[in-house]
Amino acid sequence: MVVSDFPKVTETFVLANARHFLARGHEVALFHLKPFRHGETLHPDTAHVVACGIDLPWIRGESARGLLWGLARPRRLIPLVATLIKAFGTEPKRLAASLAIVPKSLAMARRITGDGTDHIHAEFAGYPATAAWIIAGMTGKPFSFSAHAHDIFLTQSLLVTKARAACFVRAISKFNKSFLEALPGFPAEKAEVLHCGVTIPPDAPLPAQQSPLRLVFVGALLPRKGVQHLLAALDLLPDSLDWRLDILGGGAMDNDLMSRAVLHGPRVTFHGPQGSDSVRAAMAAAHAVIVPSTTGEGGRSEGIPVVLMEALALSRPVITSRLSGIPELVIDGETGILTEPGDVPAIARAIEAIAAHPGKAAAMGQAGRARVMAEFDIDQTAAALLRRIEETTP
């Protein structure tokens, strides 16, 4: 499996998929392109998955030897590098980043040539899929990749080439599949919808409907996550509504958001990044989980946020945006409330609706849990991905 960052607490599906593959008797290695992320708050039961990580240097040591190994095979290497240069000729930063991963990708290709590796799966369509494409091109091993969100929206350079070479392309939503199929030259027959999923916890009935109304946001504090719109919506709530907001996560907007939230005093609490147990506990204590995502700089967007699946799996009603693949999980008025991205008054109205109609809120949470159990259970989604990998591996 190829990823950019590892381990990464916001990409729980990577660990979950690897854990499932290991449990089914497969050997798994997680090749991460960027240096190992120390300090991530991870659940103890992922330790055996984290131990599968492979961290290679950019150019020295094994990567330098991999480069020499690749240079000794010019008939395979030169066409790959030429294709990279042609694909990113008008995007110099992406070209530089793509060329930077070549030595360690070659080192990985050299490593797996004789170790019994049967399949390479990249968890993202960007640099991880580029690395998988290089490894496959140098070794002849079959590969596939997943298309999540901004990995296909930020740039489409090389995307069609990688899709044509892949055994299959896993789109995590119908929205993504349609986006890919509309690209000129994209092999539509290779794209298929295979959802991401979450572990289904025991049901957690909503807390008693009493003051205050407890709201939770979980995610990175970045503009595209929309926390600024949530705080603005709080300004519009009537004085008669007693509420509390817990914000779990950190990011570039920490200071700005904290300064803005001072107006609400102790009703808004910033907890910083938290582990999965703390996140689950915060959701279980909430009356609603709010995910007000928007499209960020350069087209960065959500796929189907895992936090929404986790909230609904706990029977929590959600307030979120009509964006990308989100409406495939959250059906407005049935499994949650959808608002247009950045629509501050609509977010405020949705919060008031949750407070005014606790019975309906509870019903939405229960319907959301049923939907996650039916279509987004990690055991089912990981099994479906594994089945496609097995089916396309000689």
C-alpha positions in Angstrom: 0.0 0.0 0.0 1.3 3.5 -0.9 0.4 6.7 0.9 1.9 10.1 1.3 1.8 10.6 5.1 2.0 7.8 7.7 0.6 7.3 10.2 -2.1 10.0 10.0 -4.9 10.1 12.4 -7.3 11.8 9.9 -6.8 8.9 7.5 -8.1 6.1 9.7 -9.3 4.2 6.6 -5.6 3.5 5.7 -5.0 1.8 9.0 -8.4 0.1 9.0 -7.9 -1.4 5.5 -4.4 -2.6 6.3 -5.7 -4.2 9.5 -8.4 -6.0 7.6 -5.9 -7.3 5.0 -3.6 -8.6 7.8 -6.5 -10.3 9.5 -7.3 -12.1 6.2 -3.9 -13.6 6.1 -2.1 -11.2 3.7 1.3 -9.7 4.3 1.1 -5.9 4.1 3.7 -3.2 3.8 2.8 0.5 4.0 5.2 2.6 1.9 4.9 6.2 2.8 6.4 8.9 0.6 7.0 11.5 3.3 9.0 10.9 6.5 7.3 9.0 9.3 4.9 11.1 11.4 6.0 10.9 15.0 3.6 12.2 17.6 0.3 11.1 16.0 -2.2 10.1 18.6 -3.2 6.6 17.5 -5.2 3.8 19.1 -3.1 1.1 20.6 -4.7 -1.6 18.4 -3.1 0.0 15.4 0.5 -0.7 16.6 0.9 -3.8 14.5 -0.2 -1.9 11.4 2.2 1.0 12.1 5.0 -1.6 12.3 4.3 -2.4 8.6 5.5 1.1 7.6 8.4 1.5 5.2 10.3 4.8 5.5 12.9 5.4 2.8 15.2 8.4 2.4 14.7 10.9 -0.5 18.0 10.3 -2.3 20.7 8.7 -0.1 21.1 5.1 1.1 18.6 2.6 -0.2 17.0 5.3 -2.4 20.4 6.1 -4.0 20.9 2.4 -4.7 17.4 2.2 -6.1 18.2 5.1 -8.5 21.3 3.3 -9.7 19.2 0.1 -10.1 16.7 2.1 -12.2 19.3 3.7 -14.4 20.6 0.3 -15.2 17.2 -0.4 -16.8 16.9 2.6 -19.1 14.3 1.0 -21.4 11.8 0.9 -18.5 12.9 4.1 -16.6 13.3 6.6 -19.4 9.8 6.3 -20.8 8.4 6.7 -17.3 10.4 9.8 -16.5 9.7 11.3 -20.0 5.9 10.8 -19.4 6.2 12.5 -16.0 8.0 15.5 -17.5 5.5 15.8 -20.3 2.5 15.5 -18.0 3.6 18.2 -15.6 5.4 20.4 -18.0 3.1 23.4 -17.2 3.1 22.6 -13.4 6.8 23.0 -12.3 6.1 22.5 -8.6 4.2 19.3 -9.2 6.9 18.2 -11.6 9.6 18.8 -9.0 7.6 16.9 -6.4 6.9 14.0 -8.8 10.6 13.7 -9.7 11.6 13.9 -6.1 9.7 10.6 -5.3 11.4 8.8 -8.2 14.5 7.5 -6.3 12.5 6.1 -3.4 9.9 4.7 -5.7 12.7 2.9 -7.6 14.1 1.7 -4.3 10.7 0.2 -3.5 10.5 -1.4 -6.9 14.0 -2.9 -6.4 12.9 -4.1 -3.0 9.7 -5.9 -4.1 11.2 -7.4 -7.3 11.9 -10.7 -5.5 10.1 -10.5 -2.2 6.8 -12.0 -3.3 4.7 -8.9 -3.5 1.7 -9.6 -5.7 -0.1 -6.2 -5.9 0.5 -2.5 -5.3 -2.4 -0.3 -4.1 -2.1 3.4 -3.8 -4.6 5.0 -1.3 -4.6 8.3 -3.2 -4.7 9.3 -6.9 -1.9 11.9 -6.6 1.7 11.2 -5.6 1.0 7.8 -4.1 -0.6 6.6 -7.4 2.4 8.1 -9.3 4.8 6.1 -7.1 2.7 3.0 -7.6 2.7 3.6 -11.4 6.5 3.9 -11.3 6.9 0.8 -9.2 4.5 -1.2 -11.5 6.2 0.1 -14.6 9.6 -1.0 -13.4 8.5 -4.4 -12.0 5.5 -5.4 -14.1 3.5 -5.9 -10.9 -0.3 -5.1 -11.1 -1.4 -1.9 -9.3 -4.6 0.0 -8.5 -5.4 3.3 -6.7 -8.1 5.0 -4.8 -9.6 8.4 -5.7 -10.8 10.3 -2.6 -11.2 14.0 -3.1 -8.7 16.7 -3.7 -6.3 14.1 -5.1 -8.3 14.2 -8.3 -9.6 17.8 -8.1 -6.3 19.7 -7.7 -4.8 18.4 -10.9 -5.7 15.9 -13.5 -2.2 15.7 -15.1 -1.0 12.1 -15.5 -4.3 10.9 -14.0 -5.6 9.3 -17.2 -2.2 7.7 -17.9 -2.2 6.1 -14.4 -5.8 4.9 -14.8 -5.0 3.3 -18.1 -2.1 1.4 -16.6 -4.0 0.4 -13.4 -6.0 -2.8 -13.0 -8.9 -0.7 -11.5 -9.6 2.7 -10.0 -11.5 2.8 -6.8 -13.7 5.9 -6.5 -15.0 6.4 -3.0 -18.2 8.1 -4.2 -20.5 8.2 -7.2 -19.5 11.9 -7.5 -15.9 11.0 -7.9 -16.7 8.3 -10.4 -18.7 10.7 -12.6 -15.9 13.2 -12.3 -13.3 10.7 -13.5 -15.4 9.3 -16.3 -15.8 12.8 -17.7 -12.1 13.3 -18.2 -11.1 13.0 -21.9 -9.5 9.6 -22.5 -10.3 8.2 -19.1 -11.0 4.4 -19.2 -14.5 4.5 -17.7 -14.6 0.7 -17.5 -11.9 0.8 -14.8 -13.6 3.1 -12.4 -15.9 1.6 -9.8 -17.4 2.9 -6.5 -16.0 1.3 -3.4 -16.9 3.3 -0.3 -14.6 3.9 2.6 -15.9 2.8 5.9 -15.7 2.9 9.7 -15.9 0.5 12.6 -19.5 0.3 13.8 -19.5 0.9 17.6 -22.3 0.0 20.0 -25.3 2.2 19.6 -25.2 5.4 21.8 -28.7 6.9 22.4 -28.7 10.7 22.3 -28.1 12.5 25.6 -31.2 13.7 27.4 -32.5 16.9 25.7 -31.8 19.4 28.3 -29.7 22.6 28.4 -27.2 23.1 27.1 -27.4 21.9 23.6 -24.0 20.2 23.0 -22.4 20.6 19.6 -19.2 19.0 18.3 -16.8 19.8 15.5 -14.0 17.3 14.7 -11.4 18.0 12.0 -8.4 20.1 11.0 -8.7 23.9 11.6 -8.3 24.9 8.0 -10.5 27.2 5.8 -11.9 24.3 3.8 -13.2 22.6 6.9 -15.6 25.6 7.4 -15.1 26.1 11.2 -15.2 29.9 10.6 -18.7 29.5 9.2 -19.8 27.5 12.2 -18.6 30.2 14.6 -20.3 32.9 12.5 -23.5 30.8 12.7 -23.3 30.8 16.5 -23.5 34.6 16.4 -27.0 34.3 14.8 -28.5 31.9 17.4 -31.2 33.4 19.7 -30.1 34.4 23.1 -32.7 32.0 24.5 -30.8 29.0 23.2 -28.3 27.6 25.6 -25.5 25.8 23.7 -21.9 24.5 24.0 -19.5 23.8 21.2 -16.5 21.5 21.6 -13.9 21.8 18.8 -11.5 18.8 18.4 -8.6 19.4 16.1 -5.8 21.8 15.3 -4.4 23.6 12.3 -3.3 26.9 10.7 -6.4 28.8 11.8 -6.0 28.0 15.5 -5.2 31.5 16.7 -7.7 33.3 14.4 -10.6 31.0 15.5 -9.7 31.2 19.1 -9.7 35.0 18.9 -13.1 35.0 17.3 -14.5 32.5 19.7 -13.6 34.7 22.7 -16.9 36.6 22.1 -18.8 33.4 23.2 -16.8 33.0 26.4 -16.6 29.5 27.9 -19.4 28.2 25.6 -16.7 27.3 22.9 -13.9 25.0 24.0 -10.9 24.1 21.9 -9.5 20.7 22.8 -6.7 20.4 20.1 -6.0 17.2 18.2 -7.4 14.2 20.0 -7.2 10.4 19.7 -10.0 8.2 18.5 -11.3 7.3 21.9 -11.6 11.0 22.9 -13.3 11.8 19.6 -15.8 9.0 20.1 -16.5 10.1 23.7 -17.1 13.7 22.6 -19.5 12.6 19.9 -21.3 10.4 22.3 -21.9 13.3 24.6 -23.1 15.6 21.8 -26.6 16.3 20.5 -25.2 17.0 17.0 -22.0 16.9 15.1 -21.3 19.7 12.6 -19.1 19.3 9.5 -19.5 22.6 7.6 -17.0 21.8 4.8 -16.3 24.1 1.8 -14.1 24.0 -1.3 -10.7 25.2 -0.4 -7.8 26.8 -2.1 -6.9 25.1 -5.4 -10.0 23.0 -5.5 -9.3 21.1 -2.3 -12.5 19.4 -1.2 -14.0 16.6 0.8 -14.8 13.1 -0.4 -17.2 11.6 2.1 -15.7 12.7 5.4 -14.9 9.8 7.8 -16.1 12.0 10.7 -19.6 12.0 9.3 -19.6 8.2 9.1 -18.3 8.0 12.7 -20.9 10.4 14.0 -23.8 8.7 12.2 -22.5 5.3 13.4 -23.0 6.6 16.9 -26.6 7.7 15.9 -25.7 11.4 16.1 -27.6 13.7 13.8 -25.2 15.7 11.6 -25.3 19.2 10.0 -23.0 19.3 7.0 -22.6 20.7 3.5 -24.1 19.7 0.2 -20.6 19.1 -1.3 -18.9 16.4 -3.4 -19.9 13.0 -2.2 -21.5 14.0 1.1 -25.1 13.8 -0.1 -24.5 10.1 -0.9 -24.2 9.5 2.9 -26.3 12.3 4.4 -29.8 12.5 3.0 -31.3 15.9 3.9 -34.0 15.6 6.5 -33.5 11.8 6.8 -30.0 11.1 8.0 -29.0 14.7 8.7 -29.3 18.3 7.6 -27.6 19.6 4.5 -26.7 23.2 3.9 -25.0 24.9 1.0 -21.3 25.3 1.6 -20.6 28.6 3.5 -24.3 29.3 4.1 -24.0 30.7 7.6 -27.7 31.5 8.2 -28.6 27.9 7.1 -26.2 26.4 9.6 -27.8 28.5 12.3 -31.2 27.4 11.3 -30.1 23.8 11.3 -28.8 24.1 14.8 -32.1 25.7 15.9 -34.0 22.8 14.3 -31.9 20.2 16.2 -32.7 22.0 19.4 -36.4 22.5 18.7 -37.2 19.0 17.4 -35.2 16.4 19.5 -37.4 13.6 18.5 -36.7 14.2 14.8 -33.0 14.7 15.5 -32.9 11.3 17.2 -34.7 9.7 14.3 -32.2 11.2 11.8 -29.4 9.8 13.9 -30.9 6.3 14.0 -31.5 6.4 10.2 -27.9 7.6 9.7 -26.6 4.7 11.8 -28.7 2.2 9.7 -27.2 3.7 6.5 -23.6 3.5 7.8 -24.2 -0.1 8.9 -25.6 -1.0 5.4 -23.1 0.8 3.2 -20.1 2.1 5.2 -19.1 -0.7 7.6 -15.3 -1.0 7.4 -15.5 -4.8 7.4 -17.6 -4.7 4.3 -15.8 -1.9 2.5 -12.3 -3.3 3.2 -13.5 -6.7 2.1 -14.8 -5.3 -1.1 -11.5 -3.5 -1.8 -9.5 -6.7 -1.0 -11.8 -8.7 -3.2 -11.1 -6.5 -6.2 -7.3 -6.6 -5.4 -7.4 -10.4 -5.3 -9.5 -10.6 -8.5 -7.1 -8.4 -10.5 -3.9 -10.1 -9.2 -2.6 -13.1 -11.3 
